[in-house]
Amino acid sequence: MLKVTPLLPQAIAGPAGGEAVLQRMRGATIVRIGAAEGAELDGGGLIVDYRPAGSAEVWRAVLAFHEGGMWVEYDEALPK
């Protein structure tokens, strides 16, 4: 079994490694997950709309990736 670390690969994600996004997603409710239709993201991207634990706000994280790694392209609360 693989050990899970709450960081994205530093080679691309930078020193923070997406830690704030991954911490906010811990215990969150996934509202919607899928790909970006027609968007120009490396690897097509992965979109995760989520509600952080204890929050009423829905956030959107967009992860982009290619053969070299993965990084957070976007992460913000969605407008109500």
N, C-alpha and C positions, 0 to 999 in steps of 0.2 A: 504494500500500500504506500502511496506517495504521501509525504508530509506536506501540508499546506501552509504557506507563509503569506501573511496579509500584505504583500508587496508585489508590484509588477517588476519585471526585469529591469535593473538599473541602466543597462546599456542604452535603452531607448527612453524609458520613463523618467529618467533623471534621478537626482538624489532623493526626492520625496517618494518616488516609486508608486505614486497614486495612493499613498497610504490614507489620506483623508477621505477619498472616495470609498475605498474598501472598508474603512472603519464605519462610515455612514451606512454602508450596505449591510453591515453585520446585524442580523436579527430583523432586517427589513422585510416588508411584504412586497413581493414582486407583483406589479400591476400588469405589466406587459413586457414581452421580450421578443426580439426579432431582428431583422436586417433592415438596412436603410435602402429603401426602394429608389433606384435611380441616382443615389448620391455617389459622389466621387471620393470614396474613402478607400484607403489601402485595404485589400482583403475583403471589401464589401462592408466591413464594420459590423458591430453588434450593438444593438440598442437595448438598454434595460431601463424601463420606467419602474421606479420603486418608491415605497413609502417607508422612510426611516422609522425604526421602532419608536413608539411614543409620539409620533408626529402625524399631523393631518396633511402635510404638504407632500406632493408627489414630485420626485426628482427624476431627471433623465441623465443617464450616463451613456456616453457613446465611446466604445472601445474600438480602436483601429489596430490593425495588425498586418504583418507580412511575415515572410520566413525568418526575419531577424528578431522578431519579438512583438510585443503588444504595448499599447500606451493608451491613456485617457485622452480622447480628442475633445470631449465636452462633458461637463457635469454641472448642472444648475437646476434649481427648482423650476418647475413648469408654472406658467401663469395660471391663475385660477379662472 
